[in-house]
Amino acid sequence: MVRYAIVGAGQRGSGYAEWVERHPDRARVVAVAEPRAHQRETLAARHGAQAFTTWQDLAAAPRLADAVIVTTQDAEHVEPASALARKGYHVLVEKPLAPTPEQCVELVDAVTAAGVLFGVCHVMRYRPYTRLVKQLVDDGRIGEIMSVQHLEPVGHWHHAHSYVRGNWRRGDQASFMLLAKSGHDIDWLRHVVGRPIERVSSFGALNHFRRENQPAAAADRCLDCAVEQDCAYSAKRIYLGMLSAGRTGWPVNVLTDDVTERGVTTALREGPYGRCVYACDNDVVDHQVVAMEFAGGVTATFTMTAFTPHSDRRTQIFGTRGFLDGDGTTVQVHDFLTNTTETLAVPTGGIAADEGHAGGDAGLMDAFTTAVATNDSSHILSGPAESLESHLAVFAAERARLAGTVERVTTAQT
């Protein structure tokens, strides 16, 4: 039985705790540290866990659990993860590790020195879909990889929710877009290709969600706007529409704890999620392209864009013997020798279709729990060294975007 402490009782921390609740024979939550009273007391009561107002209070107490899951905001990972690792807790930390390369190195050094098991919530590695793609590549079904084309279609309303109105809208309050959102994808490409990223270049900008693109008759809040019905990003239509459809979880419950029509309407009138997308204080990009060169000359392009439906990633992998095309649900493999195409459905492995990140959250928790229970780090697909490596590639790509350069990816920060 693995005992967990949760540091940060928001959407991610509560989501991982739900997996624990569904597996009472394998794990349980025994402690929750969270400054917000409602989130803290709700999660602690649900699990019968001891509640702490801060992570410092948890660290000051005798060690209560085998492992800690750190799901605080991006800039608040290093201190609790490092301190609790020194206390002897095995550590699972939400991505990104930290908003600067130096802090990422600091965290990895701290957990390595503590000698504890360490994992990063790069949940895309743990999806059944990823396991299928990785197996096909490793089995040589398409020969040697030459290049990859990978698309992250963020989705117009999702981008508006998280990266225009929401907590990840500003680099100085969270982190830049490539790290906050697409760090998953750069890490996923590193995992699938199986080689380090050596050089990167990048282009992208915040072009659309800007004040100069606000319609002339628009108001700064959707509930007051004369042209709201003609706007694809209407907060009124997005959130109240979801509520009318019976959707009270994410993203609606991010706006307010009162997920009724009255509660959501009040949040739209008074809170940040009711703002016009052209009148926010956001500064992260709304589209970006990254070009990568891996060890051995393999190349890849990655595109992140807000201007899509909210759908799964799309990947095409070009090999010397064949071509792989995946959309998260099926994988097509075309064999050049036989000129045949095989379509493979992703095996669920018993994971429900609505599991977080298409099974990635459950796969992560299963793997990390097994690692802690057996003291075997081989179950963790995103340990300290490779996770640091993919983070440093992301920082290099952002430097390239800002400076218009081609950047070499270092394996350690000097």
N, C-alpha and C positions, 0 to 999 in steps of 0.2 A: 504494500500500500504506500503510494507516494503522497506525501503531504505538501501542499502548495500554499505559498503566501502570494497574494495579488497586490502589487503596488500600482495603483491607478485603476479605479473602478469605472472607467468610461466604457465606450462601445467595445474596444478590443479586449480589455481585461475581463469584462463581463462575458464576452463571447467565449473566451478560453475557459472561463469558469463553468459555462454551460456544458462544455465537453466533459469536464470533470464530473459534473452532476449526472451526466448520462452514463458514466462509467464508475459507479460507486465501489465496484470490486477492485478497481485499479488505483484510484486516487481520490483525494478529498481536499477541499479548500479549508484551511484552518486559521488563516489570518488575512485581513484586508486592510490596506493603508490607503487612505483617500481623504483629502481635505474637505471635499464637498459632503455635507452631512447626509443628504438624501441618497446619493449614490453609495456612500460608505455603508450606511445603515441598511439599505435595501439589499446589497450584495452580502453583507455579513450575516444578516438575519436569514437569508435564503439558504446559506450553507452552514449556519450554526457556528460561524467563525468569530474569532476575536477581532475587534475593530480597533484601528489606530488612526489618529488624525493625520499623522505624517509618516513618511518612511523613516525619518530619524527616530521616531518613537519605536517603530518596529525593530530598527537596528540596535537600539539601546536595550531591548528586552532580550532575555535568553532565547537562543535559537529555537523557533517553534516549528519549523518545517524543514523538509529536505531540499526544496527548491523554491525559487521566487520567480514570478513572471512580472517583468517591469514593462508597464504599458502607459507610462506617463507621456507628456508631450515631448517632442523630439529633443529639445534642448535640456531636458531633465532626465536623461537616461544614465549619464556617466556616474554621477554621485551615488544614487541609490544602488545601481548595479555593482559598482566597485566596492562600496561599503559592505553590502550584503554578501558579496563573494568573499571578502576578507573574514566575514563572520562564519563562513563555511557553507553558505547556501549555494547550490547549483543554480545557474542563472540562465533564464530565457528572456531575451530582451526584444522588444518590438523594433522593427526597422523604422528609420535609419538608426544606426548606432548613435550618431551625434551629428550636429550641423557643421562641424569643421573636421578636416583631416586629422589635426592634432588631437582633438578630443576622441576621435575614433581609435587612434593609436593608444591613447591613454587608457581607454576602456579595455581594449584587447590586452594590453600589458598587465592591467590590474587583475583580470580574471585568469590570465595565464599564470601570473605569479601566485595567485591563490590556490591554483591546482584544482579548481572545480570544473565540472562539466559546464559547457557554455554553448548556447544556441542562439541564432538570430531568426526572427520570424519572417524569413523569406519563404512565405507559405506557398508560392508558386512552384517551388522545387518539390513539394510534397503532394501535388495534385495527381490523381490517377492518370490524367491526360499527360502530364509531364513524364511520368514513369513509362508510359507507352512510347512517347517520342524518344526519350533517352535510350530505351531498350532497342528500338529500331536502329537508331544511329550507332549505338555501341556494337550491335550485331552485324554492322556493315551492310545493311539492306540497301543503302544508297551509295555505297563505296566510301571514298574519302570526302569529307565536307570541303567544298570550295568557297561557298558563300551562303549567307542567310539574309532573309528579308523579314523583318518583324514589325508588326503594327499593334500599337495600343490605342484602341478607340475608346477614349475616356467616356464619351457621351456628353451631349450638350448640357443636360440638366445636372448630371453628376459633377461636371466641371464647375458649373455655376454654384452648386451647393458647397463643394469642398474648397475650391480654389479661387472663387471670386467673392462669395459671401462668407465662407466658412473659415475654420481654424488654420487652414494651410494656404491662405490667400497671400501671405506676405513672407518674404524670405527672412526678414529680421525677427519675425515672431515664431516661425516654424523652421522651414528650410526651403531652398529653391525647388522648383517643380520636379526636376530630374531626380533629385534625391528623395523628395517627399513621396512621389507617386511612382516614378519610373525606375527607381532603384531596384524594384522588383524585377523589372524587365532586363536591365543590364546584368543583374545577377543571374537571371534565368538563362540568358544567352551564354554567360560564362559556364554555367552548369551543363547545358546541352552540348555546346561545342567541345567542352572538356579541355580547353586550353586558356592560358592567361591572355587578357587583353593587353596589348603592348602600346598601341597608338590610337588616338581618337581625334576627331574634329567634329564640330557641331554648329548648327544654325537654328535660330528660333527667336521668337519675340512675343511680347504681349501686343497684339495688333487690334483685337476686336473689343475686348471688355474695357473700354476707355471712355472717359467723359465726352470726348468729341464725337463719339458714335451714338450718343443718346438722342433718340428722336426729339424733335423740337417741342412737342406737346407732352412729353413724358414728365412724370413726377419722380422724386427721389425714392418714393416708396410705392410698391405695386398696388397696395390697397387704395392709394390716392390717385392712381394714374389713369388718365383719360384714354390712353392707347394700350393699356394692359392686355386687352383681349387680342390684340394683334401682335403680341410679343411672344416669341418662342421660349423666353426665359422667365415668364410670369411666375413669381413665387406663389401667387394666389392659386393659379391653375395647377402648378406642380404639386404643392403640399396638400392643399385642400382636396385636390383630385385624388391623390394617394389615400388620404383619409377616407374619402367617400367610397373608395374601393376596398376598404377594410384594412389598409396597411397602416399599422400603428408602430411598427418597429423602425429600423433605420430606413430612410433618413429622417422620418417625421419626429421620432423621439429625440433627435439631436436638438430640435428647436425648443422643446419644452418637455417637462415631466408630465404635464397635463395634456395627454393626447386625445382631447375632445375637440370638436369644432370650435368651441369658445376658446380653449387653451391655445390651439394653433393659430387662430385668428389674432389673439392678443399678442402672441409671439411675432407674428408677421407685422403687426402694427408697431411693436416696441423694440424688437430684437434685430440682430444683424441679418437674419435670413429673409426679412421682408424688404430689403433694400433693392433698388434698381441695380441690375448688373453693370450698368454704365455709370453708376454713382457710388462705387465702393472704393475702398482704400487698397485694393489688390495691386500686386506688382509682379506676380509670377507669370511665366509665359503661358500662352494658350495654344501654342504649337511648337514642336521642336523636332529636329532630325539629328541623329548621331551616326557618324560613320566610324567603324571600328576595324582595326587590324589585330588579329590574334597571333599568337606564336605560331610559326610555320607558314604564315602568309594567308590564313583564312580571313575573309572579310565579311562584314555584316553591316547592314543599315537598320536603324531603329527609328520609327516615326511615332511620336506621341501627338495626338490632336484632340482638341475639345469638340470638334465639329463633326460628330458622328452620332448614330444611335448608341445607347448604352448596351454594348455587346462584348463578347469575349475577344481575346487577342487572336490575331491571325498570323501564322508563321509559314514561310516557305523556305525549305532548306535544299540547296542545290549541291548534289554530290557527283562524283565521277562515274557512278554506276546508275544513279537514279535520282528521283526528285520527290521530296516529301512536302505535302501541303496539309496543314492542320488548322482547325478552327475552334479547338477546345472541346468539341463533341466527337468529331471523327477525324481520322488521319488517312489521307490518301497517299499511297506509295506507288510511284510509276517506275517500272524497271526498264532501263534502256535496252537491255539485251533481248528481253522477250516482248518488249513493246506492250506490256500489260499494266493495268492499274488495279491495285487492290485497295479496297476501302475498309478500314478497320474502325469499329466502334470502340470508344473508350470503356474499358471495364470499370464498373463502379466500385468493386471490392467491398460491397455492402454499405457504401457511403451514399446517403440520400442526396438527391439532385439539388436540394436547397441548402446544403451544407455551405458554410462560409468559404468564399474563394474556390467554389466548385470542388470542395473536398480538401483543399489545401490546409485549412485550419485544423480539421480533424486529423489529417495525415501528420501535421506537425506535432500536435499534442500526443498522438499515439507514439510517434518516434521518440519524442523527448521524454515522455513518461517511461517508455521502455528503457531508454538510456540510463535514466536515474535509477530505475528499479534494478538494473543489472550492472550498473557502473561501467557501461560500455559505450564509449563515445561514437562508435561506428554507426550507430543508428541515427546520428545527427548529421544531416546533409549540409548544414550551413554553420560550420564551426568557426572558430576565431580567425584562422589564417586566410581562408578563402573568402570569408565575408568581408574582412578588411580589404582584401585585394579588389573585390568588386566595388566596394565603397570608393576606394581610391581612383578607380576607373571613372566613376560618376563625377567625382570632384574634378578630374582632369578634363572631362567632357564639358563641364560648365566653364572652366577656365578657357577652353578652346572657343566656346560660344561667345564669351565676353570679349576675348582678345582677337578673335578671327585667326586663330593659329591651329597648328597641328601639335598636339601635346603627347608626350611620352608618359606612360603610366608607370609610376614607381611602385615597387612592391613594399616599400617601407618609407615612412615620412622622415625626412632629415631636418 
